[in-house]
Amino acid sequence: MSDTIATVEDPMLTSVKKALNIGGTYQDAAIQEYINEVKAFLRAAGVSDANMTPGLVARGVADLWQYGAGEGRLSEYFMQRTIQAAYTD
């Protein structure tokens, strides 16, 4: 019997990593936290889950993923796409 627990990778994580050209699993936990944050932001802005495209989420993750504290800012492009996605239902 194995002590390892099988995990199912989030399809959004796979897509975001592909969009950002990130391989391996070393940073998956950190990337997933940023994905969760971006999705929460999008939901609060009125974007439905169906309109949370991997490209939009990847842009938000890339904007926030900074190693310097207080440096993460959402880009103008991300904000414009968020508005468009919120009105696309």
KEDRENTI-120726 format. One record per atom (N, C-alpha, C): x, y, z; residue number from 0; residue in three letters; atom name; chain. Coordinates in Angstrom, 1 decimal. Last residue first. Example, Ala and Ser with C-alpha at 12.3 -4.5 7.8 and 13.67 -1.06 7.14 Angstrom:
2
      x      y      z seq type atom mol
   12.8   -2.2    7.1   1  Ser    N   A
   13.7   -1.1    7.1   1  Ser   CA   A
   12.9    0.0    7.9   1  Ser    C   A
   13.2   -5.7    7.8   0  Ala    N   A
   12.3   -4.5    7.8   0  Ala   CA   A
   13.2   -3.3    7.8   0  Ala    C   A
END
This chain:
89
      x      y      z seq type atom mol
  -22.5   38.1  -20.6  88  Asp    N   A
  -23.4   37.0  -20.2  88  Asp   CA   A
  -24.7   37.1  -20.9  88  Asp    C   A
  -20.3   40.1  -20.4  87  Thr    N   A
  -20.5   39.1  -21.5  87  Thr   CA   A
  -21.3   37.9  -20.9  87  Thr    C   A
  -19.5   41.8  -18.5  86  Tyr    N   A
  -20.7   42.2  -19.3  86  Tyr   CA   A
  -21.0   41.2  -20.4  86  Tyr    C   A
  -17.3   40.7  -17.4  85  Ala    N   A
  -18.4   40.9  -16.5  85  Ala   CA   A
  -19.7   41.2  -17.3  85  Ala    C   A
  -15.5   40.8  -19.6  84  Ala    N   A
  -16.0   39.5  -19.2  84  Ala   CA   A
  -17.2   39.6  -18.3  84  Ala    C   A
  -15.0   43.6  -19.6  83  Gln    N   A
  -15.6   43.0  -20.7  83  Gln   CA   A
  -16.3   41.7  -20.3  83  Gln    C   A
  -13.7   43.8  -17.1  82  Ile    N   A
  -15.0   44.6  -17.3  82  Ile   CA   A
  -15.7   44.0  -18.5  82  Ile    C   A
  -11.5   42.2  -17.6  81  Thr    N   A
  -12.4   41.9  -16.5  81  Thr   CA   A
  -13.8   42.6  -16.7  81  Thr    C   A
  -10.2   43.6  -19.6  80  Arg    N   A
  -10.8   42.3  -19.9  80  Arg   CA   A
  -11.8   41.9  -18.8  80  Arg    C   A
   -9.4   45.9  -18.0  79  Gln    N   A
  -10.3   46.0  -19.2  79  Gln   CA   A
  -11.0   44.7  -19.5  79  Gln    C   A
   -7.6   44.6  -16.2  78  Met    N   A
   -8.8   45.3  -15.7  78  Met   CA   A
   -9.8   45.5  -16.9  78  Met    C   A
   -5.7   43.6  -17.9  77  Phe    N   A
   -6.4   42.7  -17.1  77  Phe   CA   A
   -7.7   43.4  -16.6  77  Phe    C   A
   -4.7   46.0  -19.0  76  Tyr    N   A
   -5.3   45.0  -19.8  76  Tyr   CA   A
   -6.2   44.1  -19.0  76  Tyr    C   A
   -3.6   47.2  -16.7  75  Glu    N   A
   -4.7   47.9  -17.3  75  Glu   CA   A
   -5.4   46.9  -18.2  75  Glu    C   A
   -2.7   44.7  -14.2  74  Ser    N   A
   -2.5   45.5  -15.3  74  Ser   CA   A
   -3.8   46.2  -15.9  74  Ser    C   A
   -2.5   44.7  -10.7  73  Leu    N   A
   -3.2   44.2  -11.9  73  Leu   CA   A
   -3.1   45.2  -13.0  73  Leu    C   A
    0.6   44.4   -9.0  72  Arg    N   A
   -0.5   45.2   -9.5  72  Arg   CA   A
   -1.2   44.6  -10.7  72  Arg    C   A
    2.9   43.7   -6.6  71  Gly    N   A
    1.9   43.1   -7.4  71  Gly   CA   A
    0.8   44.1   -7.7  71  Gly    C   A
    4.5   44.9   -4.7  70  Glu    N   A
    4.8   45.2   -6.1  70  Glu   CA   A
    3.7   44.7   -7.0  70  Glu    C   A
    4.4   44.1   -2.0  69  Gly    N   A
    3.7   45.4   -2.4  69  Gly   CA   A
    3.9   45.7   -3.9  69  Gly    C   A
    7.5   42.5   -2.1  68  Ala    N   A
    6.3   42.8   -1.3  68  Ala   CA   A
    5.7   44.1   -1.8  68  Ala    C   A
    8.7   40.9   -4.9  67  Gly    N   A
    8.8   42.0   -4.0  67  Gly   CA   A
    7.5   42.3   -3.3  67  Gly    C   A
    8.0   38.9   -6.6  66  Tyr    N   A
    8.8   38.5   -5.4  66  Tyr   CA   A
    9.0   39.6   -4.5  66  Tyr    C   A
    4.8   38.5   -8.1  65  Gln    N   A
    6.0   39.3   -7.9  65  Gln   CA   A
    6.7   38.9   -6.6  65  Gln    C   A
    2.2   37.9   -9.6  64  Trp    N   A
    3.3   37.1   -9.2  64  Trp   CA   A
    4.6   37.9   -9.2  64  Trp    C   A
    0.2   39.5  -10.6  63  Leu    N   A
    0.3   39.5   -9.2  63  Leu   CA   A
    1.6   38.8   -8.7  63  Leu    C   A
    0.4   39.2  -13.4  62  Asp    N   A
    0.4   40.5  -12.8  62  Asp   CA   A
    0.7   40.5  -11.3  62  Asp    C   A
    0.0   36.4  -13.6  61  Ala    N   A
    1.3   37.1  -14.0  61  Ala   CA   A
    1.4   38.4  -13.4  61  Ala    C   A
   -2.7   36.2  -12.8  60  Val    N   A
   -1.6   35.6  -12.1  60  Val   CA   A
   -0.2   36.2  -12.4  60  Val    C   A
   -3.9   37.7  -14.9  59  Gly    N   A
   -4.0   38.2  -13.5  59  Gly   CA   A
   -2.9   37.5  -12.6  59  Gly    C   A
   -3.2   36.1  -17.1  58  Arg    N   A
   -2.8   37.5  -17.1  58  Arg   CA   A
   -2.8   38.0  -15.6  58  Arg    C   A
   -4.6   33.7  -16.3  57  Ala    N   A
   -3.1   33.7  -16.4  57  Ala   CA   A
   -2.6   35.2  -16.4  57  Ala    C   A
   -7.2   34.6  -16.6  56  Val    N   A
   -6.7   34.2  -15.2  56  Val   CA   A
   -5.2   34.2  -15.3  56  Val    C   A
   -7.3   35.0  -19.3  55  Leu    N   A
   -7.6   36.1  -18.4  55  Leu   CA   A
   -7.0   35.8  -17.0  55  Leu    C   A
   -6.7   32.4  -20.3  54  Gly    N   A
   -5.9   33.5  -20.6  54  Gly   CA   A
   -6.1   34.7  -19.7  54  Gly    C   A
   -8.8   30.8  -19.3  53  Pro    N   A
   -7.4   30.6  -18.8  53  Pro   CA   A
   -6.5   31.8  -19.1  53  Pro    C   A
  -11.7   32.8  -18.5  52  Thr    N   A
  -10.9   32.0  -19.4  52  Thr   CA   A
   -9.5   31.9  -18.9  52  Thr    C   A
  -14.4   33.0  -17.1  51  Met    N   A
  -13.1   33.1  -16.5  51  Met   CA   A
  -12.2   32.2  -17.4  51  Met    C   A
  -17.0   32.6  -17.9  50  Asn    N   A
  -16.2   33.7  -18.6  50  Asn   CA   A
  -14.8   33.9  -18.0  50  Asn    C   A
  -18.0   30.7  -16.1  49  Ala    N   A
  -17.9   30.4  -17.5  49  Ala   CA   A
  -17.1   31.4  -18.3  49  Ala    C   A
  -18.1   32.1  -13.7  48  Asp    N   A
  -17.1   31.1  -13.9  48  Asp   CA   A
  -16.9   30.8  -15.3  48  Asp    C   A
  -18.7   35.6  -14.4  47  Ser    N   A
  -19.2   34.3  -14.1  47  Ser   CA   A
  -18.0   33.3  -14.3  47  Ser    C   A
  -17.9   38.6  -12.8  46  Val    N   A
  -17.5   37.7  -13.9  46  Val   CA   A
  -18.0   36.3  -13.5  46  Val    C   A
  -18.1   40.5  -10.8  45  Gly    N   A
  -19.3   40.1  -11.5  45  Gly   CA   A
  -19.0   39.1  -12.7  45  Gly    C   A
  -16.1   41.0   -9.2  44  Ala    N   A
  -16.3   42.0  -10.2  44  Ala   CA   A
  -17.5   41.6  -11.1  44  Ala    C   A
  -15.9   38.7   -7.7  43  Ala    N   A
  -16.4   40.0   -7.0  43  Ala   CA   A
  -16.7   41.1   -8.0  43  Ala    C   A
  -14.8   37.0   -9.6  42  Arg    N   A
  -16.2   36.8   -9.1  42  Arg   CA   A
  -16.8   38.1   -8.5  42  Arg    C   A
  -12.3   38.2   -9.8  41  Leu    N   A
  -13.2   38.2  -11.0  41  Leu   CA   A
  -14.6   38.0  -10.5  41  Leu    C   A
  -11.2   37.7   -7.2  40  Phe    N   A
  -11.3   39.1   -7.8  40  Phe   CA   A
  -12.4   39.1   -8.9  40  Phe    C   A
  -11.3   34.9   -7.3  39  Ala    N   A
  -12.1   35.6   -6.3  39  Ala   CA   A
  -12.3   37.1   -6.7  39  Ala    C   A
   -9.4   34.5   -9.3  38  Lys    N   A
  -10.8   34.0   -9.5  38  Lys   CA   A
  -11.7   34.7   -8.5  38  Lys    C   A
   -7.1   35.5   -8.1  37  Val    N   A
   -7.6   36.1   -9.3  37  Val   CA   A
   -9.1   35.7   -9.5  37  Val    C   A
   -6.9   33.7   -5.9  36  Glu    N   A
   -7.0   35.1   -5.7  36  Glu   CA   A
   -7.6   35.8   -6.9  36  Glu    C   A
   -6.5   31.2   -7.3  35  Asn    N   A
   -7.7   31.4   -6.4  35  Asn   CA   A
   -7.9   32.9   -6.1  35  Asn    C   A
   -4.1   31.8   -8.6  34  Ile    N   A
   -5.3   31.5   -9.4  34  Ile   CA   A
   -6.5   31.7   -8.5  34  Ile    C   A
   -2.5   32.1   -6.3  33  Tyr    N   A
   -2.7   33.2   -7.2  33  Tyr   CA   A
   -3.9   33.0   -8.1  33  Tyr    C   A
   -2.6   29.4   -5.5  32  Glu    N   A
   -3.0   30.5   -4.6  32  Glu   CA   A
   -3.3   31.7   -5.4  32  Glu    C   A
   -1.4   28.1   -7.7  31  Gln    N   A
   -2.8   27.8   -7.3  31  Gln   CA   A
   -3.4   28.9   -6.4  31  Gln    C   A
    1.2   29.0   -7.4  30  Ile    N   A
    0.5   29.4   -8.6  30  Ile   CA   A
   -1.0   29.2   -8.3  30  Ile    C   A
    2.0   27.7   -5.0  29  Ala    N   A
    2.0   29.2   -5.1  29  Ala   CA   A
    1.1   29.7   -6.3  29  Ala    C   A
    1.7   25.0   -5.8  28  Ala    N   A
    1.0   25.5   -4.7  28  Ala   CA   A
    0.9   27.1   -4.7  28  Ala    C   A
    3.6   24.8   -8.0  27  Asp    N   A
    2.1   24.6   -8.2  27  Asp   CA   A
    1.3   25.2   -7.1  27  Asp    C   A
    6.3   24.9   -8.2  26  Gln    N   A
    5.6   26.1   -7.8  26  Gln   CA   A
    4.1   26.0   -7.9  26  Gln    C   A
    7.0   22.3   -9.0  25  Tyr    N   A
    7.7   22.9   -7.9  25  Tyr   CA   A
    6.8   24.1   -7.4  25  Tyr    C   A
    6.3   20.9  -11.2  24  Thr    N   A
    5.3   21.1  -10.2  24  Thr   CA   A
    5.8   21.8   -9.0  24  Thr    C   A
    7.0   21.7  -14.8  23  Gly    N   A
    7.2   21.0  -13.5  23  Gly   CA   A
    6.1   21.4  -12.5  23  Gly    C   A
    6.9   24.9  -16.4  22  Gly    N   A
    6.9   23.5  -16.3  22  Gly   CA   A
    7.1   22.9  -14.9  22  Gly    C   A
    5.4   27.7  -17.8  21  Ile    N   A
    6.0   27.1  -16.5  21  Ile   CA   A
    5.8   25.6  -16.6  21  Ile    C   A
    4.2   29.5  -19.6  20  Asn    N   A
    5.4   28.7  -20.0  20  Asn   CA   A
    6.2   28.2  -18.7  20  Asn    C   A
    1.8   30.6  -19.2  19  Leu    N   A
    3.0   31.3  -18.6  19  Leu   CA   A
    4.3   30.6  -18.9  19  Leu    C   A
    0.2   28.8  -20.3  18  Ala    N   A
    0.2   30.1  -20.8  18  Ala   CA   A
    1.4   30.9  -20.4  18  Ala    C   A
    0.7   26.5  -18.7  17  Lys    N   A
    1.0   26.5  -20.1  17  Lys   CA   A
    1.1   27.9  -20.7  17  Lys    C   A
   -0.3   27.5  -16.2  16  Lys    N   A
    1.1   27.1  -16.4  16  Lys   CA   A
    1.5   27.1  -17.8  16  Lys    C   A
   -3.0   27.7  -17.0  15  Val    N   A
   -2.3   28.9  -16.6  15  Val   CA   A
   -0.8   28.6  -16.7  15  Val    C   A
   -3.7   25.0  -17.5  14  Ser    N   A
   -3.8   26.0  -18.5  14  Ser   CA   A
   -2.9   27.2  -18.2  14  Ser    C   A
   -3.3   23.8  -14.9  13  Thr    N   A
   -2.6   23.3  -16.1  13  Thr   CA   A
   -2.5   24.4  -17.2  13  Thr    C   A
   -5.1   25.3  -13.4  12  Leu    N   A
   -3.7   25.3  -13.1  12  Leu   CA   A
   -2.8   24.9  -14.3  12  Leu    C   A
   -7.5   24.5  -14.6  11  Met    N   A
   -7.1   25.9  -14.7  11  Met   CA   A
   -5.6   26.1  -14.4  11  Met    C   A
   -7.6   21.8  -13.9  10  Pro    N   A
   -7.4   22.2  -15.3  10  Pro   CA   A
   -7.0   23.6  -15.5  10  Pro    C   A
   -5.9   20.7  -11.1   9  Asp    N   A
   -6.9   21.6  -11.5   9  Asp   CA   A
   -6.6   22.0  -13.0   9  Asp    C   A
   -5.0   17.3  -10.7   8  Glu    N   A
   -4.6   18.7  -11.0   8  Glu   CA   A
   -5.7   19.5  -11.6   8  Glu    C   A
   -5.7   15.3   -8.1   7  Val    N   A
   -6.2   15.7   -9.4   7  Val   CA   A
   -5.8   17.1   -9.7   7  Val    C   A
   -3.5   13.1   -6.4   6  Thr    N   A
   -4.1   14.3   -6.5   6  Thr   CA   A
   -4.6   14.6   -8.0   6  Thr    C   A
   -3.1   10.3   -4.3   5  Ala    N   A
   -3.2   10.8   -5.7   5  Ala   CA   A
   -4.0   12.1   -5.7   5  Ala    C   A
   -0.8   10.1   -1.8   4  Ile    N   A
   -2.2   10.4   -2.1   4  Ile   CA   A
   -2.3   10.9   -3.5   4  Ile    C   A
    1.4    7.6   -0.6   3  Thr    N   A
    1.1    8.8   -1.4   3  Thr   CA   A
   -0.4    8.9   -1.7   3  Thr    C   A
    1.9    5.2    0.5   2  Asp    N   A
    1.5    6.3    1.4   2  Asp   CA   A
    1.2    7.6    0.7   2  Asp    C   A
    0.6    2.2   -0.8   1  Ser    N   A
    1.4    3.4   -1.0   1  Ser   CA   A
    0.9    4.4    0.0   1  Ser    C   A
    0.8   -1.2    0.0   0  Met    N   A
    0.0    0.0    0.0   0  Met   CA   A
    0.9    1.2    0.0   0  Met    C   A
END
